[in-house]
């Protein structure tokens, strides 16, 4: 959104609370098989740096009370999503870490149970297995990586099998213990002992800032995962169209 708006002559200030751009793309692109995603972040960095109309402010968190809000003619809210944590007994135990934490120095143990077999959970499972971890995926649906394109999913499932990742579909996590998880399958409950439990239950829109600004009568343009978590291509396309309409 900033790049296209800047190219069209708008003066754009981008405020990012982290010390880098890329959002969740950055940790998601840590495995080698996601190197094309890393190239996208590098490309954006170069493009924004070359635009005199765009100023990038890193390590700068914006809240509904921020003075920067009052001086803007247009406000684009692109704060992304936040983890979806279901009310599972023991989900707050120290043995549990999130997908992003696992990607960014969380140091998972040797035996890992990934709770959730969507795109992010399955990708992480493969990354950990390639690094030598013993990995089990627990997915409540009857298949994993249902949100992937068919060809990509076929390659991922094959790679998981080649790296001996155990996949338990049609199983639901019902409890996290100090030493693993208890899952409920079609026939019985099963206890999975492990060193680390990764919560990969999905995400939900991080819509608090948008709601606060809207409640104060501030006109905003929400875009990306903070409106509806989808794939990166959808977010890019929506941002492109938004910037063209400003």
C-alpha positions as MATLAB code, in Angstrom:
seq = 'XXXXXXXXXXXXXXXXXXXXXXXXXXXXXXXXXXXXXXXXXXXXXXXXXXXXXXXXXXXXXXXXXXXXXXXXXXXXXXXXXXXXXXXXXXXXXXXXXXXXXXXXXXXXXXXXXXXXXXXXXXXXXXXXXXXXXXXXXXXXXXXXXXXXXXXXXXXXXXXXXXXXXXXXXXXXXXXXXXXXXXXXXXXXXXXXXXXXXXXXXXXXXXXXXXXXXXXXXXXXXXXXXXXXXXXXXXXXXXXXXXXXXX';
ca = [
       0.000    0.000    0.000;
       2.806    2.419    0.902;
       4.764    1.629   -2.257;
       1.852    2.162   -4.633;
       0.635    5.266   -2.831;
       4.174    6.670   -2.859;
       4.558    5.970   -6.566;
       1.341    7.876   -7.187;
       2.728   10.975   -5.464;
       1.269   10.695   -1.985;
       3.488   11.496    0.985;
       3.442    8.312    3.055;
       4.629    7.585    6.585;
       4.816    3.903    7.523;
       4.876    3.124   11.251;
       6.000   -0.377   12.266;
       6.300   -1.464   15.893;
       9.012   -4.049   15.116;
      12.551   -3.183   14.059;
      11.991   -4.653   10.583;
       9.329   -4.771    7.905;
       7.558   -7.880    6.703;
       5.149   -8.643    9.540;
       4.438  -12.362    9.928;
       6.010  -12.999    6.530;
       9.428  -12.624    8.145;
       9.175  -15.527   10.629;
       7.099  -17.567    8.182;
       9.941  -17.354    5.673;
      12.637  -18.802    7.916;
      12.744  -22.294    6.326;
      14.750  -22.670    3.140;
      11.723  -23.887    1.213;
      10.130  -20.461    1.844;
      13.062  -18.444    0.459;
      10.862  -16.824   -2.195;
       8.888  -15.137    0.595;
      12.118  -13.732    2.025;
      12.916  -12.257   -1.381;
       9.594  -10.425   -1.321;
      10.497   -8.682    1.935;
      13.915   -7.697    0.582;
      12.275   -6.370   -2.577;
       9.862   -4.191   -0.604;
      12.716   -2.833    1.502;
      14.606   -1.713   -1.593;
      11.507   -0.264   -3.249;
      10.516    1.782   -0.199;
      14.062    3.021    0.342;
      14.159    4.370   -3.206;
      10.897    6.294   -2.888;
      11.451    9.863   -1.618;
       7.728   10.095   -0.881;
       7.782    7.249    1.649;
       9.278    7.472    5.146;
       9.662    4.250    7.139;
       9.550    4.532   10.938;
      10.654    1.276   12.578;
      10.214    0.493   16.248;
       7.314    2.944   16.343;
       4.016    1.633   17.680;
       0.837    3.499   16.809;
      -2.127    3.555   19.187;
      -5.509    5.235   18.958;
      -4.053    8.116   21.002;
      -0.984    8.682   18.820;
      -0.484   12.241   17.611;
       0.432   10.970   14.149;
      -3.221   10.000   13.650;
      -4.399   13.603   13.898;
      -2.134   14.920   11.133;
      -2.938   12.334    8.461;
      -5.329   12.884    5.590;
      -5.749    9.153    5.051;
      -5.101    6.334    7.543;
      -4.403    2.777    6.437;
      -4.580    0.206    9.229;
      -2.589   -2.914    8.352;
      -1.784   -4.362   11.771;
      -2.349   -7.973   10.762;
      -3.691  -10.803   12.881;
      -3.208  -12.367   16.291;
      -3.039  -16.020   17.351;
      -6.281  -17.852   17.980;
      -5.989  -19.632   21.324;
      -8.919  -21.920   22.145;
      -9.950  -22.483   25.786;
      -8.036  -25.731   26.254;
      -7.096  -26.871   29.739;
      -3.378  -26.192   30.268;
      -2.860  -24.145   27.105;
      -0.992  -21.533   29.171;
       1.594  -23.994   30.531;
       5.316  -23.249   29.985;
       5.593  -26.212   27.617;
       3.478  -24.302   25.054;
       4.806  -21.807   22.505;
       3.242  -20.126   19.489;
       4.164  -20.656   15.848;
       5.872  -17.270   15.567;
       7.890  -17.911   18.727;
       8.956  -21.294   17.378;
      10.203  -19.595   14.211;
      12.036  -16.773   15.987;
      14.278  -18.273   18.608;
      11.745  -20.098   20.779;
      14.080  -23.130   20.862;
      11.591  -26.035   20.674;
      12.668  -29.296   22.323;
      13.520  -32.479   20.468;
       9.994  -33.943   20.618;
       7.385  -31.491   19.327;
       3.629  -31.722   18.985;
       2.184  -29.126   16.609;
      -1.446  -28.468   17.481;
      -3.083  -27.460   14.229;
      -2.372  -28.754   10.748;
      -3.128  -25.676    8.696;
      -0.575  -24.019    6.449;
       1.467  -22.438    9.245;
       1.462  -25.518   11.463;
       2.359  -27.891    8.629;
       5.132  -25.623    7.368;
       6.630  -25.376   10.849;
       6.380  -29.129   11.299;
       8.410  -29.685    8.140;
      10.984  -27.060    9.140;
      11.452  -28.690   12.556;
      11.623  -32.191   11.092;
      14.276  -31.079    8.620;
      16.255  -29.777   11.597;
      16.131  -33.203   13.257;
      13.157  -32.866   15.622;
      10.609  -35.626   16.200;
       7.348  -34.001   15.142;
       3.676  -34.909   15.425;
       0.874  -32.841   13.875;
      -2.566  -32.971   15.503;
      -5.394  -31.733   13.278;
      -9.105  -31.880   14.133;
     -10.184  -31.923   10.474;
      -9.804  -34.983    8.255;
      -6.857  -33.535    6.346;
      -3.925  -31.154    6.842;
      -2.922  -28.036    4.909;
      -6.416  -27.674    3.496;
      -5.759  -23.988    2.799;
      -2.931  -24.664    0.329;
      -3.001  -24.949   -3.442;
      -3.275  -28.586   -4.531;
       0.209  -28.884   -6.052;
       1.893  -27.132   -3.136;
      -0.012  -29.259   -0.665;
       0.967  -32.454   -2.464;
       4.643  -31.505   -2.233;
       4.324  -30.559    1.433;
       2.556  -33.789    2.418;
       5.182  -35.820    0.573;
       7.991  -33.938    2.335;
       6.372  -34.457    5.736;
       6.190  -38.181    5.053;
       9.827  -38.294    3.905;
      10.893  -36.654    7.181;
       8.813  -39.046    9.308;
       6.370  -36.470   10.616;
       3.503  -38.227   12.368;
       0.128  -36.831   11.300;
      -2.992  -37.393   13.414;
      -6.065  -36.090   11.596;
      -9.588  -36.171   13.036;
      -8.020  -35.656   16.478;
      -8.781  -32.779   18.833;
      -6.513  -31.438   21.557;
      -8.450  -31.547   24.825;
      -5.698  -30.941   27.388;
      -2.101  -29.802   27.700;
      -0.100  -31.360   30.521;
       3.365  -30.613   31.865;
       4.747  -33.371   29.655;
       2.612  -33.331   26.519;
      -0.949  -33.230   25.223;
      -4.084  -35.339   25.454;
      -5.989  -35.672   22.186;
      -9.397  -37.152   21.425;
      -9.721  -39.270   18.315;
     -12.602  -41.131   16.658;
     -12.127  -44.154   18.907;
     -10.380  -43.073   22.102;
      -8.228  -40.517   23.888;
      -4.485  -40.567   23.337;
      -1.638  -39.043   25.349;
       1.287  -37.662   23.353;
       4.435  -37.115   25.390;
       6.681  -34.308   24.130;
       9.119  -31.572   25.110;
       7.321  -28.716   23.358;
       3.737  -28.045   22.326;
       3.304  -25.560   19.476;
      -0.059  -23.774   19.336;
      -0.936  -23.424   15.642;
      -4.701  -23.161   15.875;
      -4.879  -20.319   13.368;
      -5.296  -16.565   13.642;
      -8.003  -13.956   13.947;
      -8.068  -10.304   12.842;
      -6.213   -7.889   15.113;
      -9.045   -5.385   14.909;
      -8.729   -3.540   18.205;
      -6.992   -0.455   16.768;
      -9.464   -0.219   13.901;
     -12.397   -0.499   16.278;
     -10.972    2.142   18.633;
     -10.374    4.608   15.817;
     -13.767    3.990   14.279;
     -15.450    4.491   17.659;
     -13.796    7.917   17.837;
     -15.142    8.865   14.439;
     -11.780    8.549   12.650;
     -12.073    7.437    9.033;
      -9.711    4.546    8.300;
      -8.885    2.063    5.556;
      -8.281   -1.381    7.103;
      -6.447   -3.827    4.855;
      -4.822   -7.234    5.090;
      -5.231   -9.747    7.899;
      -6.774   -7.202   10.264;
      -9.889   -7.385    8.084;
      -9.799  -11.115    7.294;
      -6.830  -13.479    7.614;
      -6.042  -14.859    4.161;
      -3.036  -15.555    1.989;
      -0.332  -12.997    1.279;
      -1.429  -12.615   -2.339;
      -4.895  -11.530   -1.241;
      -3.472   -8.922    1.136;
      -1.131   -7.548   -1.536;
      -3.921   -7.292   -4.097;
      -6.293   -5.567   -1.664;
      -3.568   -3.090   -0.658;
      -2.761   -2.383   -4.311;
      -6.404   -1.609   -5.089;
      -6.745    0.524   -1.949;
      -3.686    2.627   -2.805;
      -4.966    3.201   -6.320;
      -8.276    4.452   -4.909;
      -6.790    7.050   -2.544;
];
